[in-house]
Every structure is written in structure tokens, then in C-alpha cells.
Amino acid sequence: MINEFGFNWREISVDYVKKCVGKEDLMCKYGKEFFFIEKTDVPPDYIRFDFLINGSWYIRVN
């Protein structure tokens, strides 16, 4: 678990990311870059492939 941007985040697998897209707040850390997918009614059109494969994915926990 890490604390970034004022929230706690738990690391998850890429398979779990696919189940949570659009339903939970997600964050990907890839090197020094961050990519966020917020909870919304409409999932994003795409996720950068390099982030999906090489990044570390986290789900926001309360």
C-alpha cells in the first residue's frame, strides 16, 4: 500500500484493472509518470499500452 496525492492506494494486477475500469478510482505509476482513471459512468476509450503492461497499478482505498 502506498500514499500518493492524499489517498491510500493498494497495488492490483492488470487482470483486476480490466474488471475495475470505470467502476473504481485507479492509478498507474510508470517510472516518474502517473496515469489516473477515475470512477465514471463511461470507461475510457483506451489505456496506454505501455502503462498497462509495464506500469504498477493501484486502486484507491478509503
CHARMM-style PDB file with segment names, atoms N, HN, CA, C and O in Angstrom:
ATOM      1  N   MET     1       0.849  -1.167   0.000  1.00  0.00      PROA
ATOM      2  CA  MET     1       0.000   0.000   0.000  1.00  0.00      PROA
ATOM      3  C   MET     1       0.899   1.236   0.000  1.00  0.00      PROA
ATOM      4  O   MET     1       1.909   1.283   0.703  1.00  0.00      PROA
ATOM      5  N   ILE     2       0.516   2.238  -0.801  1.00  0.00      PROA
ATOM      6  HN  ILE     2      -0.305   2.200  -1.371  1.00  0.00      PROA
ATOM      7  CA  ILE     2       1.274   3.482  -0.853  1.00  0.00      PROA
ATOM      8  C   ILE     2       0.326   4.654  -0.626  1.00  0.00      PROA
ATOM      9  O   ILE     2      -0.887   4.522  -0.787  1.00  0.00      PROA
ATOM     10  N   ASN     3       0.887   5.792  -0.253  1.00  0.00      PROA
ATOM     11  HN  ASN     3       1.873   5.899  -0.123  1.00  0.00      PROA
ATOM     12  CA  ASN     3       0.115   7.011  -0.078  1.00  0.00      PROA
ATOM     13  C   ASN     3       0.631   8.028  -1.090  1.00  0.00      PROA
ATOM     14  O   ASN     3       1.774   8.476  -0.995  1.00  0.00      PROA
ATOM     15  N   GLU     4      -0.198   8.388  -2.048  1.00  0.00      PROA
ATOM     16  HN  GLU     4      -1.127   8.023  -2.125  1.00  0.00      PROA
ATOM     17  CA  GLU     4       0.142   9.378  -3.073  1.00  0.00      PROA
ATOM     18  C   GLU     4      -1.045  10.303  -3.277  1.00  0.00      PROA
ATOM     19  O   GLU     4      -2.193   9.859  -3.270  1.00  0.00      PROA
ATOM     20  N   PHE     5      -0.769  11.594  -3.459  1.00  0.00      PROA
ATOM     21  HN  PHE     5       0.164  11.955  -3.464  1.00  0.00      PROA
ATOM     22  CA  PHE     5      -1.787  12.584  -3.774  1.00  0.00      PROA
ATOM     23  C   PHE     5      -2.898  12.634  -2.722  1.00  0.00      PROA
ATOM     24  O   PHE     5      -4.047  12.935  -3.045  1.00  0.00      PROA
ATOM     25  N   GLY     6      -2.557  12.340  -1.468  1.00  0.00      PROA
ATOM     26  HN  GLY     6      -1.623  12.095  -1.206  1.00  0.00      PROA
ATOM     27  CA  GLY     6      -3.520  12.432  -0.378  1.00  0.00      PROA
ATOM     28  C   GLY     6      -4.440  11.240  -0.218  1.00  0.00      PROA
ATOM     29  O   GLY     6      -5.381  11.296   0.574  1.00  0.00      PROA
ATOM     30  N   PHE     7      -4.196  10.169  -0.945  1.00  0.00      PROA
ATOM     31  HN  PHE     7      -3.432  10.124  -1.588  1.00  0.00      PROA
ATOM     32  CA  PHE     7      -5.025   8.970  -0.850  1.00  0.00      PROA
ATOM     33  C   PHE     7      -4.157   7.745  -0.620  1.00  0.00      PROA
ATOM     34  O   PHE     7      -2.964   7.752  -0.925  1.00  0.00      PROA
ATOM     35  N   ASN     8      -4.763   6.694  -0.080  1.00  0.00      PROA
ATOM     36  HN  ASN     8      -5.732   6.689   0.167  1.00  0.00      PROA
ATOM     37  CA  ASN     8      -4.085   5.405   0.055  1.00  0.00      PROA
ATOM     38  C   ASN     8      -4.433   4.558  -1.154  1.00  0.00      PROA
ATOM     39  O   ASN     8      -5.577   4.538  -1.609  1.00  0.00      PROA
ATOM     40  N   TRP     9      -3.421   3.851  -1.674  1.00  0.00      PROA
ATOM     41  HN  TRP     9      -2.492   3.867  -1.305  1.00  0.00      PROA
ATOM     42  CA  TRP     9      -3.582   3.036  -2.875  1.00  0.00      PROA
ATOM     43  C   TRP     9      -3.041   1.646  -2.618  1.00  0.00      PROA
ATOM     44  O   TRP     9      -1.964   1.494  -2.042  1.00  0.00      PROA
ATOM     45  N   ARG    10      -3.787   0.618  -3.045  1.00  0.00      PROA
ATOM     46  HN  ARG    10      -4.662   0.742  -3.513  1.00  0.00      PROA
ATOM     47  CA  ARG    10      -3.362  -0.783  -2.925  1.00  0.00      PROA
ATOM     48  C   ARG    10      -3.024  -1.294  -4.317  1.00  0.00      PROA
ATOM     49  O   ARG    10      -3.783  -1.081  -5.263  1.00  0.00      PROA
ATOM     50  N   GLU    11      -1.880  -1.973  -4.445  1.00  0.00      PROA
ATOM     51  HN  GLU    11      -1.263  -2.146  -3.677  1.00  0.00      PROA
ATOM     52  CA  GLU    11      -1.456  -2.478  -5.752  1.00  0.00      PROA
ATOM     53  C   GLU    11      -2.372  -3.612  -6.207  1.00  0.00      PROA
ATOM     54  O   GLU    11      -2.784  -4.456  -5.411  1.00  0.00      PROA
ATOM     55  N   ILE    12      -2.683  -3.613  -7.507  1.00  0.00      PROA
ATOM     56  HN  ILE    12      -2.349  -2.927  -8.154  1.00  0.00      PROA
ATOM     57  CA  ILE    12      -3.549  -4.641  -8.088  1.00  0.00      PROA
ATOM     58  C   ILE    12      -2.914  -5.171  -9.377  1.00  0.00      PROA
ATOM     59  O   ILE    12      -1.982  -4.574  -9.916  1.00  0.00      PROA
ATOM     60  N   SER    13      -3.434  -6.298  -9.859  1.00  0.00      PROA
ATOM     61  HN  SER    13      -4.191  -6.783  -9.421  1.00  0.00      PROA
ATOM     62  CA  SER    13      -2.925  -6.917 -11.089  1.00  0.00      PROA
ATOM     63  C   SER    13      -3.595  -6.297 -12.317  1.00  0.00      PROA
ATOM     64  O   SER    13      -4.642  -5.660 -12.208  1.00  0.00      PROA
ATOM     65  N   VAL    14      -2.986  -6.488 -13.475  1.00  0.00      PROA
ATOM     66  HN  VAL    14      -2.135  -7.006 -13.564  1.00  0.00      PROA
ATOM     67  CA  VAL    14      -3.548  -5.980 -14.729  1.00  0.00      PROA
ATOM     68  C   VAL    14      -4.917  -6.610 -14.997  1.00  0.00      PROA
ATOM     69  O   VAL    14      -5.823  -5.927 -15.473  1.00  0.00      PROA
ATOM     70  N   ASP    15      -5.077  -7.891 -14.699  1.00  0.00      PROA
ATOM     71  HN  ASP    15      -4.341  -8.446 -14.312  1.00  0.00      PROA
ATOM     72  CA  ASP    15      -6.386  -8.535 -14.888  1.00  0.00      PROA
ATOM     73  C   ASP    15      -7.459  -7.849 -14.059  1.00  0.00      PROA
ATOM     74  O   ASP    15      -8.589  -7.677 -14.517  1.00  0.00      PROA
ATOM     75  N   TYR    16      -7.110  -7.456 -12.841  1.00  0.00      PROA
ATOM     76  HN  TYR    16      -6.192  -7.595 -12.468  1.00  0.00      PROA
ATOM     77  CA  TYR    16      -8.061  -6.776 -11.967  1.00  0.00      PROA
ATOM     78  C   TYR    16      -8.362  -5.371 -12.491  1.00  0.00      PROA
ATOM     79  O   TYR    16      -9.479  -4.880 -12.328  1.00  0.00      PROA
ATOM     80  N   VAL    17      -7.382  -4.723 -13.117  1.00  0.00      PROA
ATOM     81  HN  VAL    17      -6.475  -5.123 -13.249  1.00  0.00      PROA
ATOM     82  CA  VAL    17      -7.599  -3.402 -13.717  1.00  0.00      PROA
ATOM     83  C   VAL    17      -8.733  -3.488 -14.732  1.00  0.00      PROA
ATOM     84  O   VAL    17      -9.614  -2.629 -14.751  1.00  0.00      PROA
ATOM     85  N   LYS    18      -8.716  -4.505 -15.566  1.00  0.00      PROA
ATOM     86  HN  LYS    18      -8.000  -5.203 -15.550  1.00  0.00      PROA
ATOM     87  CA  LYS    18      -9.740  -4.663 -16.601  1.00  0.00      PROA
ATOM     88  C   LYS    18     -11.137  -4.774 -16.001  1.00  0.00      PROA
ATOM     89  O   LYS    18     -12.104  -4.313 -16.608  1.00  0.00      PROA
ATOM     90  N   LYS    19     -11.260  -5.376 -14.821  1.00  0.00      PROA
ATOM     91  HN  LYS    19     -10.475  -5.750 -14.328  1.00  0.00      PROA
ATOM     92  CA  LYS    19     -12.562  -5.527 -14.160  1.00  0.00      PROA
ATOM     93  C   LYS    19     -13.023  -4.230 -13.507  1.00  0.00      PROA
ATOM     94  O   LYS    19     -14.223  -4.010 -13.343  1.00  0.00      PROA
ATOM     95  N   CYS    20     -12.072  -3.363 -13.130  1.00  0.00      PROA
ATOM     96  HN  CYS    20     -11.097  -3.542 -13.262  1.00  0.00      PROA
ATOM     97  CA  CYS    20     -12.387  -2.163 -12.353  1.00  0.00      PROA
ATOM     98  C   CYS    20     -12.493  -0.886 -13.175  1.00  0.00      PROA
ATOM     99  O   CYS    20     -12.971   0.127 -12.666  1.00  0.00      PROA
ATOM    100  N   VAL    21     -12.063  -0.908 -14.425  1.00  0.00      PROA
ATOM    101  HN  VAL    21     -11.675  -1.732 -14.839  1.00  0.00      PROA
ATOM    102  CA  VAL    21     -12.044   0.304 -15.240  1.00  0.00      PROA
ATOM    103  C   VAL    21     -13.428   0.924 -15.293  1.00  0.00      PROA
ATOM    104  O   VAL    21     -14.395   0.263 -15.673  1.00  0.00      PROA
ATOM    105  N   GLY    22     -13.525   2.193 -14.914  1.00  0.00      PROA
ATOM    106  HN  GLY    22     -12.740   2.730 -14.606  1.00  0.00      PROA
ATOM    107  CA  GLY    22     -14.793   2.911 -14.910  1.00  0.00      PROA
ATOM    108  C   GLY    22     -15.630   2.688 -13.667  1.00  0.00      PROA
ATOM    109  O   GLY    22     -16.613   3.397 -13.453  1.00  0.00      PROA
ATOM    110  N   LYS    23     -15.258   1.705 -12.830  1.00  0.00      PROA
ATOM    111  HN  LYS    23     -14.460   1.128 -13.004  1.00  0.00      PROA
ATOM    112  CA  LYS    23     -16.039   1.394 -11.634  1.00  0.00      PROA
ATOM    113  C   LYS    23     -15.333   1.815 -10.348  1.00  0.00      PROA
ATOM    114  O   LYS    23     -15.982   2.019  -9.322  1.00  0.00      PROA
ATOM    115  N   GLU    24     -14.019   1.945 -10.398  1.00  0.00      PROA
ATOM    116  HN  GLU    24     -13.492   1.780 -11.232  1.00  0.00      PROA
ATOM    117  CA  GLU    24     -13.219   2.324  -9.234  1.00  0.00      PROA
ATOM    118  C   GLU    24     -12.181   3.356  -9.665  1.00  0.00      PROA
ATOM    119  O   GLU    24     -11.856   3.460 -10.848  1.00  0.00      PROA
ATOM    120  N   ASP    25     -11.659   4.124  -8.697  1.00  0.00      PROA
ATOM    121  HN  ASP    25     -11.922   4.040  -7.736  1.00  0.00      PROA
ATOM    122  CA  ASP    25     -10.577   5.052  -8.984  1.00  0.00      PROA
ATOM    123  C   ASP    25      -9.276   4.271  -9.064  1.00  0.00      PROA
ATOM    124  O   ASP    25      -8.908   3.569  -8.121  1.00  0.00      PROA
ATOM    125  N   LEU    26      -8.576   4.393 -10.194  1.00  0.00      PROA
ATOM    126  HN  LEU    26      -8.874   4.963 -10.959  1.00  0.00      PROA
ATOM    127  CA  LEU    26      -7.344   3.654 -10.432  1.00  0.00      PROA
ATOM    128  C   LEU    26      -6.198   4.618 -10.707  1.00  0.00      PROA
ATOM    129  O   LEU    26      -6.405   5.724 -11.206  1.00  0.00      PROA
ATOM    130  N   MET    27      -4.995   4.185 -10.377  1.00  0.00      PROA
ATOM    131  HN  MET    27      -4.827   3.286  -9.972  1.00  0.00      PROA
ATOM    132  CA  MET    27      -3.794   4.959 -10.653  1.00  0.00      PROA
ATOM    133  C   MET    27      -2.727   4.004 -11.164  1.00  0.00      PROA
ATOM    134  O   MET    27      -2.572   2.894 -10.653  1.00  0.00      PROA
ATOM    135  N   CYS    28      -1.997   4.449 -12.175  1.00  0.00      PROA
ATOM    136  HN  CYS    28      -2.123   5.351 -12.589  1.00  0.00      PROA
ATOM    137  CA  CYS    28      -0.864   3.686 -12.681  1.00  0.00      PROA
ATOM    138  C   CYS    28       0.388   4.518 -12.484  1.00  0.00      PROA
ATOM    139  O   CYS    28       0.423   5.698 -12.833  1.00  0.00      PROA
ATOM    140  N   LYS    29       1.399   3.907 -11.930  1.00  0.00      PROA
ATOM    141  HN  LYS    29       1.371   2.949 -11.646  1.00  0.00      PROA
ATOM    142  CA  LYS    29       2.696   4.561 -11.763  1.00  0.00      PROA
ATOM    143  C   LYS    29       3.666   3.875 -12.710  1.00  0.00      PROA
ATOM    144  O   LYS    29       3.876   2.665 -12.631  1.00  0.00      PROA
ATOM    145  N   TYR    30       4.254   4.659 -13.608  1.00  0.00      PROA
ATOM    146  HN  TYR    30       4.083   5.642 -13.672  1.00  0.00      PROA
ATOM    147  CA  TYR    30       5.167   4.127 -14.617  1.00  0.00      PROA
ATOM    148  C   TYR    30       6.384   5.037 -14.642  1.00  0.00      PROA
ATOM    149  O   TYR    30       6.354   6.108 -15.249  1.00  0.00      PROA
ATOM    150  N   GLY    31       7.449   4.611 -13.987  1.00  0.00      PROA
ATOM    151  HN  GLY    31       7.473   3.741 -13.494  1.00  0.00      PROA
ATOM    152  CA  GLY    31       8.614   5.475 -13.836  1.00  0.00      PROA
ATOM    153  C   GLY    31       8.242   6.658 -12.963  1.00  0.00      PROA
ATOM    154  O   GLY    31       7.811   6.488 -11.822  1.00  0.00      PROA
ATOM    155  N   LYS    32       8.413   7.872 -13.509  1.00  0.00      PROA
ATOM    156  HN  LYS    32       8.763   8.010 -14.435  1.00  0.00      PROA
ATOM    157  CA  LYS    32       8.047   9.081 -12.764  1.00  0.00      PROA
ATOM    158  C   LYS    32       6.688   9.624 -13.192  1.00  0.00      PROA
ATOM    159  O   LYS    32       6.248  10.664 -12.701  1.00  0.00      PROA
ATOM    160  N   GLU    33       6.024   8.923 -14.106  1.00  0.00      PROA
ATOM    161  HN  GLU    33       6.381   8.079 -14.505  1.00  0.00      PROA
ATOM    162  CA  GLU    33       4.727   9.370 -14.612  1.00  0.00      PROA
ATOM    163  C   GLU    33       3.587   8.671 -13.883  1.00  0.00      PROA
ATOM    164  O   GLU    33       3.724   7.539 -13.418  1.00  0.00      PROA
ATOM    165  N   PHE    34       2.460   9.371 -13.794  1.00  0.00      PROA
ATOM    166  HN  PHE    34       2.349  10.290 -14.171  1.00  0.00      PROA
ATOM    167  CA  PHE    34       1.250   8.809 -13.208  1.00  0.00      PROA
ATOM    168  C   PHE    34       0.122   8.931 -14.216  1.00  0.00      PROA
ATOM    169  O   PHE    34       0.054   9.904 -14.967  1.00  0.00      PROA
ATOM    170  N   PHE    35      -0.755   7.952 -14.231  1.00  0.00      PROA
ATOM    171  HN  PHE    35      -0.700   7.162 -13.620  1.00  0.00      PROA
ATOM    172  CA  PHE    35      -1.916   7.931 -15.108  1.00  0.00      PROA
ATOM    173  C   PHE    35      -3.106   7.572 -14.233  1.00  0.00      PROA
ATOM    174  O   PHE    35      -3.065   6.578 -13.508  1.00  0.00      PROA
ATOM    175  N   PHE    36      -4.157   8.366 -14.292  1.00  0.00      PROA
ATOM    176  HN  PHE    36      -4.189   9.174 -14.881  1.00  0.00      PROA
ATOM    177  CA  PHE    36      -5.326   8.130 -13.450  1.00  0.00      PROA
ATOM    178  C   PHE    36      -6.539   7.782 -14.299  1.00  0.00      PROA
ATOM    179  O   PHE    36      -6.727   8.323 -15.389  1.00  0.00      PROA
ATOM    180  N   ILE    37      -7.348   6.882 -13.790  1.00  0.00      PROA
ATOM    181  HN  ILE    37      -7.195   6.443 -12.905  1.00  0.00      PROA
ATOM    182  CA  ILE    37      -8.657   6.589 -14.372  1.00  0.00      PROA
ATOM    183  C   ILE    37      -9.652   6.719 -13.229  1.00  0.00      PROA
ATOM    184  O   ILE    37      -9.669   5.905 -12.306  1.00  0.00      PROA
ATOM    185  N   GLU    38     -10.479   7.756 -13.305  1.00  0.00      PROA
ATOM    186  HN  GLU    38     -10.465   8.417 -14.055  1.00  0.00      PROA
ATOM    187  CA  GLU    38     -11.435   7.994 -12.235  1.00  0.00      PROA
ATOM    188  C   GLU    38     -12.694   7.164 -12.441  1.00  0.00      PROA
ATOM    189  O   GLU    38     -13.006   6.720 -13.546  1.00  0.00      PROA
ATOM    190  N   LYS    39     -13.408   6.972 -11.326  1.00  0.00      PROA
ATOM    191  HN  LYS    39     -13.155   7.333 -10.429  1.00  0.00      PROA
ATOM    192  CA  LYS    39     -14.690   6.264 -11.377  1.00  0.00      PROA
ATOM    193  C   LYS    39     -15.676   7.135 -12.158  1.00  0.00      PROA
ATOM    194  O   LYS    39     -15.892   8.298 -11.816  1.00  0.00      PROA
ATOM    195  N   THR    40     -16.264   6.573 -13.192  1.00  0.00      PROA
ATOM    196  HN  THR    40     -16.089   5.629 -13.469  1.00  0.00      PROA
ATOM    197  CA  THR    40     -17.222   7.307 -14.006  1.00  0.00      PROA
ATOM    198  C   THR    40     -18.235   6.321 -14.568  1.00  0.00      PROA
ATOM    199  O   THR    40     -18.078   5.106 -14.449  1.00  0.00      PROA
ATOM    200  N   ASP    41     -19.258   6.859 -15.170  1.00  0.00      PROA
ATOM    201  HN  ASP    41     -19.386   7.846 -15.267  1.00  0.00      PROA
ATOM    202  CA  ASP    41     -20.261   6.003 -15.803  1.00  0.00      PROA
ATOM    203  C   ASP    41     -19.750   5.426 -17.120  1.00  0.00      PROA
ATOM    204  O   ASP    41     -20.227   4.385 -17.572  1.00  0.00      PROA
ATOM    205  N   VAL    42     -18.779   6.104 -17.735  1.00  0.00      PROA
ATOM    206  HN  VAL    42     -18.391   6.949 -17.368  1.00  0.00      PROA
ATOM    207  CA  VAL    42     -18.263   5.684 -19.036  1.00  0.00      PROA
ATOM    208  C   VAL    42     -16.772   5.371 -18.910  1.00  0.00      PROA
ATOM    209  O   VAL    42     -15.985   6.267 -18.604  1.00  0.00      PROA
ATOM    210  N   PRO    43     -16.370   4.123 -19.139  1.00  0.00      PROA
ATOM    211  CA  PRO    43     -14.946   3.802 -19.084  1.00  0.00      PROA
ATOM    212  C   PRO    43     -14.178   4.538 -20.184  1.00  0.00      PROA
ATOM    213  O   PRO    43     -14.770   4.920 -21.194  1.00  0.00      PROA
ATOM    214  N   PRO    44     -12.880   4.740 -20.006  1.00  0.00      PROA
ATOM    215  CA  PRO    44     -12.100   5.443 -21.039  1.00  0.00      PROA
ATOM    216  C   PRO    44     -12.061   4.649 -22.343  1.00  0.00      PROA
ATOM    217  O   PRO    44     -12.237   3.431 -22.355  1.00  0.00      PROA
ATOM    218  N   ASP    45     -11.826   5.368 -23.433  1.00  0.00      PROA
ATOM    219  HN  ASP    45     -11.683   6.357 -23.423  1.00  0.00      PROA
ATOM    220  CA  ASP    45     -11.759   4.735 -24.757  1.00  0.00      PROA
ATOM    221  C   ASP    45     -10.542   3.829 -24.889  1.00  0.00      PROA
ATOM    222  O   ASP    45     -10.588   2.817 -25.588  1.00  0.00      PROA
ATOM    223  N   TYR    46      -9.459   4.191 -24.221  1.00  0.00      PROA
ATOM    224  HN  TYR    46      -9.422   5.014 -23.653  1.00  0.00      PROA
ATOM    225  CA  TYR    46      -8.240   3.391 -24.319  1.00  0.00      PROA
ATOM    226  C   TYR    46      -7.380   3.602 -23.080  1.00  0.00      PROA
ATOM    227  O   TYR    46      -7.559   4.573 -22.345  1.00  0.00      PROA
ATOM    228  N   ILE    47      -6.461   2.696 -22.861  1.00  0.00      PROA
ATOM    229  HN  ILE    47      -6.316   1.907 -23.458  1.00  0.00      PROA
ATOM    230  CA  ILE    47      -5.439   2.828 -21.828  1.00  0.00      PROA
ATOM    231  C   ILE    47      -4.111   2.659 -22.544  1.00  0.00      PROA
ATOM    232  O   ILE    47      -3.930   1.707 -23.302  1.00  0.00      PROA
ATOM    233  N   ARG    48      -3.185   3.572 -22.309  1.00  0.00      PROA
ATOM    234  HN  ARG    48      -3.332   4.346 -21.693  1.00  0.00      PROA
ATOM    235  CA  ARG    48      -1.886   3.458 -22.985  1.00  0.00      PROA
ATOM    236  C   ARG    48      -1.298   2.075 -22.750  1.00  0.00      PROA
ATOM    237  O   ARG    48      -1.184   1.623 -21.611  1.00  0.00      PROA
ATOM    238  N   PHE    49      -0.929   1.413 -23.830  1.00  0.00      PROA
ATOM    239  HN  PHE    49      -1.022   1.780 -24.755  1.00  0.00      PROA
ATOM    240  CA  PHE    49      -0.443   0.035 -23.768  1.00  0.00      PROA
ATOM    241  C   PHE    49       0.808  -0.088 -22.904  1.00  0.00      PROA
ATOM    242  O   PHE    49       0.931  -1.038 -22.131  1.00  0.00      PROA
ATOM    243  N   ASP    50       1.746   0.869 -23.025  1.00  0.00      PROA
ATOM    244  HN  ASP    50       1.645   1.641 -23.652  1.00  0.00      PROA
ATOM    245  CA  ASP    50       2.969   0.786 -22.224  1.00  0.00      PROA
ATOM    246  C   ASP    50       2.661   0.903 -20.734  1.00  0.00      PROA
ATOM    247  O   ASP    50       3.316   0.258 -19.915  1.00  0.00      PROA
ATOM    248  N   PHE    51       1.677   1.717 -20.380  1.00  0.00      PROA
ATOM    249  HN  PHE    51       1.145   2.241 -21.046  1.00  0.00      PROA
ATOM    250  CA  PHE    51       1.277   1.819 -18.978  1.00  0.00      PROA
ATOM    251  C   PHE    51       0.637   0.518 -18.517  1.00  0.00      PROA
ATOM    252  O   PHE    51       0.923   0.032 -17.423  1.00  0.00      PROA
ATOM    253  N   LEU    52      -0.225  -0.042 -19.347  1.00  0.00      PROA
ATOM    254  HN  LEU    52      -0.458   0.352 -20.236  1.00  0.00      PROA
ATOM    255  CA  LEU    52      -0.952  -1.253 -18.973  1.00  0.00      PROA
ATOM    256  C   LEU    52       0.002  -2.413 -18.721  1.00  0.00      PROA
ATOM    257  O   LEU    52      -0.164  -3.154 -17.752  1.00  0.00      PROA
ATOM    258  N   ILE    53       0.987  -2.572 -19.576  1.00  0.00      PROA
ATOM    259  HN  ILE    53       1.121  -1.970 -20.363  1.00  0.00      PROA
ATOM    260  CA  ILE    53       1.899  -3.710 -19.477  1.00  0.00      PROA
ATOM    261  C   ILE    53       3.034  -3.476 -18.482  1.00  0.00      PROA
ATOM    262  O   ILE    53       3.370  -4.371 -17.708  1.00  0.00      PROA
ATOM    263  N   ASN    54       3.624  -2.285 -18.496  1.00  0.00      PROA
ATOM    264  HN  ASN    54       3.351  -1.558 -19.125  1.00  0.00      PROA
ATOM    265  CA  ASN    54       4.837  -2.038 -17.709  1.00  0.00      PROA
ATOM    266  C   ASN    54       4.617  -1.290 -16.401  1.00  0.00      PROA
ATOM    267  O   ASN    54       5.504  -1.261 -15.549  1.00  0.00      PROA
ATOM    268  N   GLY    55       3.449  -0.688 -16.233  1.00  0.00      PROA
ATOM    269  HN  GLY    55       2.727  -0.712 -16.925  1.00  0.00      PROA
ATOM    270  CA  GLY    55       3.208   0.113 -15.041  1.00  0.00      PROA
ATOM    271  C   GLY    55       2.776  -0.718 -13.845  1.00  0.00      PROA
ATOM    272  O   GLY    55       2.406  -1.886 -13.970  1.00  0.00      PROA
ATOM    273  N   SER    56       2.834  -0.081 -12.686  1.00  0.00      PROA
ATOM    274  HN  SER    56       3.135   0.867 -12.585  1.00  0.00      PROA
ATOM    275  CA  SER    56       2.295  -0.673 -11.453  1.00  0.00      PROA
ATOM    276  C   SER    56       0.928  -0.048 -11.224  1.00  0.00      PROA
ATOM    277  O   SER    56       0.806   1.176 -11.166  1.00  0.00      PROA
ATOM    278  N   TRP    57      -0.094  -0.874 -11.094  1.00  0.00      PROA
ATOM    279  HN  TRP    57       0.006  -1.868 -11.140  1.00  0.00      PROA
ATOM    280  CA  TRP    57      -1.464  -0.394 -10.978  1.00  0.00      PROA
ATOM    281  C   TRP    57      -1.946  -0.447  -9.537  1.00  0.00      PROA
ATOM    282  O   TRP    57      -1.639  -1.377  -8.791  1.00  0.00      PROA
ATOM    283  N   TYR    58      -2.717   0.584  -9.164  1.00  0.00      PROA
ATOM    284  HN  TYR    58      -2.966   1.339  -9.770  1.00  0.00      PROA
ATOM    285  CA  TYR    58      -3.222   0.710  -7.799  1.00  0.00      PROA
ATOM    286  C   TYR    58      -4.694   1.081  -7.828  1.00  0.00      PROA
ATOM    287  O   TYR    58      -5.161   1.751  -8.748  1.00  0.00      PROA
ATOM    288  N   ILE    59      -5.417   0.638  -6.811  1.00  0.00      PROA
ATOM    289  HN  ILE    59      -5.037   0.093  -6.063  1.00  0.00      PROA
ATOM    290  CA  ILE    59      -6.819   1.005  -6.629  1.00  0.00      PROA
ATOM    291  C   ILE    59      -6.908   1.837  -5.355  1.00  0.00      PROA
ATOM    292  O   ILE    59      -6.253   1.535  -4.358  1.00  0.00      PROA
ATOM    293  N   ARG    60      -7.725   2.889  -5.398  1.00  0.00      PROA
ATOM    294  HN  ARG    60      -8.257   3.134  -6.208  1.00  0.00      PROA
ATOM    295  CA  ARG    60      -7.846   3.765  -4.229  1.00  0.00      PROA
ATOM    296  C   ARG    60      -8.647   3.066  -3.138  1.00  0.00      PROA
ATOM    297  O   ARG    60      -9.706   2.494  -3.398  1.00  0.00      PROA
ATOM    298  N   VAL    61      -8.135   3.120  -1.929  1.00  0.00      PROA
ATOM    299  HN  VAL    61      -7.275   3.584  -1.718  1.00  0.00      PROA
ATOM    300  CA  VAL    61      -8.832   2.552  -0.776  1.00  0.00      PROA
ATOM    301  C   VAL    61      -9.127   3.675   0.203  1.00  0.00      PROA
ATOM    302  O   VAL    61      -8.394   4.661   0.269  1.00  0.00      PROA
ATOM    303  N   ASN    62     -10.198   3.522   0.956  1.00  0.00      PROA
ATOM    304  HN  ASN    62     -10.794   2.721   0.903  1.00  0.00      PROA
ATOM    305  CA  ASN    62     -10.591   4.558   1.927  1.00  0.00      PROA
ATOM    306  C   ASN    62      -9.785   4.457   3.185  1.00  0.00      PROA
ATOM    307  OT1 ASN    62      -9.981   5.247   4.109  1.00  0.00      PROA
TER     308      ASN     62
END
